[in-house]
């Protein structure tokens, strides 16, 4: 049995009861701070950072060169992603991370073939070129974000408000196998997204 003080109360229980009153007391968010001081944004849009985070092949020139950067780095990474989805490789890849970063900063953007094979590929190249602009202030998406990207001719046939209700062109079948196939090589020639979808 816990010791009691002169008033007959247990000091430890008194402290706990005070704690529970503090925990259980109802606090409305309005009483915590005035509405003008409540900010629910992780990082302001105009904020600039000097950290290096990411896969080397997707890093923007401003990050690769050690400069400060804003949200335009995300649009650069999106451009690398689109390039890789269409052509099957990243545009500035090299045998080492150091050479990859040097390519990102110094090498101009190049495409696997000299000329586009279709109007859609022409629009894709234009989109990729605008996203992979080495000048972050002129990069597509750096001013108005996704609104700039959505109006590009490459996405002309997409209805963005209804995109979640559209069925994908193919739903892969899941096959259960008892052994892993991660190390198996595919002997077929690699094709691009244009060969598959268009």
C-alpha positions as CSV (number, residue, x, y, z in Angstrom):
1,X,0.0,0.0,0.0
2,X,1.5,3.4,-1.0
3,X,2.4,5.8,1.9
4,X,-0.2,8.5,2.8
5,X,0.5,12.1,3.8
6,X,-1.0,14.0,6.7
7,X,-4.2,14.7,4.8
8,X,-4.6,11.0,4.2
9,X,-4.0,11.3,0.4
10,X,-1.4,9.4,-1.5
11,X,1.1,11.9,-3.0
12,X,1.7,9.7,-6.1
13,X,-2.0,9.4,-6.8
14,X,-2.4,13.2,-6.4
15,X,0.3,13.8,-9.0
16,X,-1.3,11.3,-11.4
17,X,-4.8,12.9,-11.0
18,X,-3.3,16.3,-11.9
19,X,-1.7,14.7,-14.9
20,X,-4.9,13.1,-16.0
21,X,-6.8,16.4,-15.7
22,X,-4.2,18.0,-18.0
23,X,-4.4,15.2,-20.5
24,X,-8.2,14.9,-20.5
25,X,-8.9,18.6,-20.5
26,X,-10.5,19.5,-23.8
27,X,-8.4,21.9,-26.0
28,X,-9.8,23.3,-29.1
29,X,-7.3,24.1,-31.9
30,X,-8.5,27.8,-31.9
31,X,-7.3,28.2,-28.3
32,X,-3.8,26.9,-29.2
33,X,-2.8,29.8,-31.5
34,X,-4.6,32.5,-33.4
35,X,-5.6,31.4,-36.9
36,X,-3.1,33.7,-38.6
37,X,-0.2,31.8,-36.9
38,X,-1.4,28.3,-37.8
39,X,0.6,26.9,-40.7
40,X,-0.1,23.4,-42.0
41,X,2.4,23.4,-44.8
42,X,5.5,21.2,-44.4
43,X,7.7,23.5,-46.5
44,X,6.7,26.8,-48.1
45,X,6.6,26.8,-51.9
46,X,9.3,29.4,-52.2
47,X,11.6,27.7,-49.8
48,X,15.1,26.8,-51.0
49,X,17.2,24.0,-49.6
50,X,20.9,23.0,-49.9
51,X,20.5,19.3,-49.1
52,X,21.4,16.4,-51.4
53,X,18.8,13.7,-51.4
54,X,17.8,11.3,-54.1
55,X,19.0,8.8,-56.7
56,X,21.9,10.2,-58.7
57,X,20.3,9.7,-62.1
58,X,17.2,11.8,-61.0
59,X,19.1,14.6,-59.3
60,X,18.7,18.1,-60.9
61,X,21.7,20.2,-62.1
62,X,21.3,22.7,-59.3
63,X,21.5,19.9,-56.7
64,X,24.4,18.1,-58.5
65,X,26.4,21.3,-58.6
66,X,25.9,21.9,-54.9
67,X,23.6,25.0,-55.2
68,X,20.4,25.8,-53.5
69,X,17.2,24.5,-55.0
70,X,13.4,24.8,-54.8
71,X,10.5,22.7,-56.0
72,X,11.7,22.8,-59.6
73,X,13.9,19.8,-58.7
74,X,10.8,17.6,-58.6
75,X,9.8,18.6,-62.2
76,X,13.4,17.7,-63.3
77,X,12.9,14.2,-61.7
78,X,9.6,13.9,-63.4
79,X,11.3,14.7,-66.7
80,X,13.9,11.9,-66.1
81,X,11.1,9.6,-65.2
82,X,9.1,10.3,-68.4
83,X,12.3,9.9,-70.4
84,X,13.0,6.5,-68.8
85,X,9.4,5.3,-69.2
86,X,9.5,6.1,-72.9
87,X,13.1,5.1,-73.9
88,X,13.9,2.5,-71.2
89,X,17.0,4.3,-69.8
90,X,17.8,7.6,-68.0
91,X,19.2,10.5,-70.1
92,X,22.4,11.1,-68.1
93,X,23.4,7.7,-66.8
94,X,27.1,6.8,-66.6
95,X,29.2,4.0,-65.1
96,X,29.7,5.9,-61.8
97,X,27.7,8.3,-59.7
98,X,30.4,11.0,-60.2
99,X,30.2,10.7,-63.9
100,X,26.4,10.7,-63.8
101,X,26.4,14.0,-61.8
102,X,28.9,15.5,-64.2
103,X,26.7,14.5,-67.2
104,X,23.7,16.1,-65.5
105,X,25.5,19.4,-65.1
106,X,27.5,19.5,-68.3
107,X,26.1,17.3,-71.0
108,X,23.2,18.5,-73.2
109,X,20.0,16.4,-73.4
110,X,20.1,13.9,-76.2
111,X,17.5,11.3,-77.4
112,X,18.2,7.8,-78.6
113,X,17.0,8.4,-82.1
114,X,17.7,11.5,-84.3
115,X,14.1,12.3,-85.2
116,X,10.8,11.5,-83.6
117,X,8.9,8.7,-85.2
118,X,5.4,10.2,-84.6
119,X,3.7,13.4,-83.6
120,X,3.2,12.0,-80.1
121,X,6.9,11.3,-79.7
122,X,7.6,14.8,-80.9
123,X,5.3,16.1,-78.1
124,X,7.0,13.7,-75.6
125,X,10.4,15.1,-76.6
126,X,9.2,18.6,-76.2
127,X,7.8,17.8,-72.8
128,X,11.0,16.1,-71.7
129,X,13.1,19.0,-73.0
130,X,11.0,21.5,-71.1
131,X,11.2,19.5,-67.9
132,X,14.9,18.8,-68.3
133,X,15.8,22.5,-68.8
134,X,19.0,23.1,-66.9
135,X,17.8,26.6,-65.9
136,X,15.5,25.8,-63.0
137,X,13.7,29.2,-63.4
138,X,12.8,28.4,-67.0
139,X,11.9,24.7,-66.3
140,X,8.4,23.6,-67.1
141,X,6.4,23.5,-63.9
142,X,8.6,25.9,-61.9
143,X,6.2,28.7,-62.2
144,X,2.6,27.2,-61.9
145,X,3.4,23.6,-61.0
146,X,1.3,20.8,-62.4
147,X,-1.0,23.4,-64.1
148,X,1.9,24.0,-66.6
149,X,2.5,20.3,-67.2
150,X,-1.2,19.5,-67.7
151,X,-1.6,22.0,-70.5
152,X,1.3,20.6,-72.5
153,X,0.3,19.0,-75.9
154,X,1.6,15.6,-74.8
155,X,-1.3,15.3,-72.3
156,X,-3.9,16.8,-74.8
157,X,-5.9,13.5,-74.9
158,X,-6.1,13.1,-71.1
159,X,-9.1,14.4,-69.1
160,X,-7.3,15.0,-65.8
161,X,-10.5,15.4,-63.7
162,X,-11.7,11.9,-64.8
163,X,-8.3,10.2,-64.9
164,X,-8.9,8.1,-61.8
165,X,-12.1,6.6,-63.4
166,X,-10.3,5.4,-66.6
167,X,-9.4,1.8,-66.8
168,X,-5.7,1.1,-67.5
169,X,-4.9,-0.3,-71.0
170,X,-3.6,-3.5,-69.5
171,X,-3.9,-5.1,-66.0
172,X,-1.0,-7.5,-65.5
173,X,-1.9,-11.0,-64.4
174,X,-0.3,-12.1,-61.1
175,X,1.3,-15.5,-61.4
176,X,2.3,-17.2,-58.2
177,X,5.6,-19.0,-58.5
178,X,7.4,-21.0,-55.9
179,X,10.8,-19.6,-56.9
180,X,12.0,-16.1,-57.4
181,X,12.4,-14.9,-61.0
182,X,14.4,-11.7,-60.1
183,X,17.7,-12.9,-61.5
184,X,16.3,-14.4,-64.7
185,X,17.3,-12.5,-67.9
186,X,14.9,-11.6,-70.7
187,X,16.3,-12.6,-74.1
188,X,13.8,-10.5,-76.0
189,X,14.9,-7.2,-77.5
190,X,13.9,-4.3,-75.2
191,X,11.1,-2.1,-76.7
192,X,10.0,1.4,-75.9
193,X,6.7,2.6,-74.6
194,X,5.9,3.9,-78.1
195,X,6.2,0.4,-79.5
196,X,3.9,-1.0,-76.8
197,X,1.2,1.6,-76.4
198,X,1.2,3.5,-79.6
